[in-house]
Amino acid sequence: MNTIPPVDLTRQHKVISQEVEAQVLEVLRSGRYIGGAAVANFESEFARYTGTKYSVGCNSGTDALYMALRALEIGVGDEVITTPLTFIATSEVIVRVGAKPVFVDIDPDTFNFDLEQVATAITKNTKAIIAVHLFGQPIDMTALMAIAKSHNIYVIEDCAQATGASWDNQKVGSIGDVGCFSFFPTKTLGACGDGGALTTNREAIADKIKLLREHGLIREISNKVTYRHKLTGLNSRLDTLQATILSIKLKYLDTWNQQRQQAANNYQQLLQLIPNIKLPSALSGGNSVWNQYTIRIFNQSTTTDTARDILRSRLQQKGVIAMIYYPLSLHLQPVYQDLNYQLGSLPNVEQVAQEVLSLPLFPEITFEEQQQVVYCLKDCLVDY
Ligand SMILES: *Cc1c(COP(=O)(O)O)cnc(C)c1O
């Protein structure tokens, strides 16, 4: 039997190879590799796609998050509330600006942070909330914005796993103060390398981000480089090549996300009635893009390995590669020892981290492959 990978980017490239390869060659031959019309075009297309006034390209999702915090002037003495079930980048940037990450427990059904816990965690030092739309599933942004507004707190949306998702018919990244996107190759809109973008409806924030991404450089109307610098920034541009590729891929994004939705529906059907697993649930107001299809494997194992870990290695032996996002909640990470969270302090996420298993899902996965995944899963679940 063939191996079924968690993602397969070669299949996606085949669909668009002619277009991409021709335009990449054009950029290579042009001799212009930084900036230019390709970047500006992608930024305006992405703003239009997300329904925002401004979009600023940058080097990665991590830099997007970092610059969002800097643009909102969050730093020493400030607290930023976020989820402990996310990629480390989300909290890393909070520490990098000198602020303190405050982790709140998750809702085990949606995998996103629990809004009641968010409200409870707000103190006089809270300046912002980083809302992560994990696995492509949007947070209830109506409720979150109401909480933030009543306390005068910023909302930064971490849309790294959710490009194209929407809440109440508004695209993620257009509802909070700033949206942060990653174009890492395995995200729903992926570059052929690193890339990222920010979105906002506020001109002042967009202007500040443009300064930050280029060493705080003041540009004149003529766009001439002045070598005059207004603030301490970084080098975080979106490459001309990546912008060129992203503009092509953006045209396909809705189709690819529909294919993901279809694949998720297939799993939902095929996995019904299997005992000891829980399927992901989607909130009715949201439109998920299923960057991951994550199930929970309930633990009845008597050994030190969790049922999930045993299942995962058995699946691997059968050629089905499933992933664990994330095996250790951020509040228990060695790097955050000084924040003094104890084991047991966020019980939902601690349990879920031992149960999650993400099954192969990408737009081009075939129904037969999904049947094979489910067949193997049933087979491996029978006897532990
Ligand atoms: C991928 C990811 C990031 C970081 O994006 P990069 O482009 O890899 O820097 C941030 N947050 C979440 C939730 C992610 O999945």
The ligand as an SDF file (V2000), in Angstrom:
LIG
                    3D

 15 15  0  0  0  0  0  0  0  0999 V2000
    2.8240   28.7220   11.3560 C   0  0  0  0  0  0  0  0  0  0  0  0
    2.3350   29.4900   12.5070 C   0  0  0  0  0  0  0  0  0  0  0  0
    2.9380   30.6830   12.9240 C   0  0  0  0  0  0  0  0  0  0  0  0
    4.2530   31.1660   12.3920 C   0  0  0  0  0  0  0  0  0  0  0  0
    4.3080   31.3520   11.0430 O   0  0  0  0  0  0  0  0  0  0  0  0
    5.7320   31.3040   10.2960 P   0  0  0  0  0  0  0  0  0  0  0  0
    5.4210   31.8040    8.9310 O   0  0  0  0  0  0  0  0  0  0  0  0
    6.2000   29.8900   10.3100 O   0  0  0  0  0  0  0  0  0  0  0  0
    6.6610   32.1970   11.0350 O   0  0  0  0  0  0  0  0  0  0  0  0
    2.3280   31.4140   13.9230 C   0  0  0  0  0  0  0  0  0  0  0  0
    1.1990   30.9770   14.5170 N   0  0  0  0  0  0  0  0  0  0  0  0
    0.6000   29.8190   14.1610 C   0  0  0  0  0  0  0  0  0  0  0  0
   -0.6710   29.4220   14.8350 C   0  0  0  0  0  0  0  0  0  0  0  0
    1.1600   29.0250   13.1670 C   0  0  0  0  0  0  0  0  0  0  0  0
    0.5590   27.8690   12.8290 O   0  0  0  0  0  0  0  0  0  0  0  0
  1  2  1  0
  2  3  1  0
  2 14  2  0
  3  4  1  0
  3 10  2  0
  4  5  1  0
  5  6  1  0
  6  7  2  0
  6  8  1  0
  6  9  1  0
 10 11  1  0
 11 12  2  0
 12 13  1  0
 12 14  1  0
 14 15  1  0
M  END
$$$$
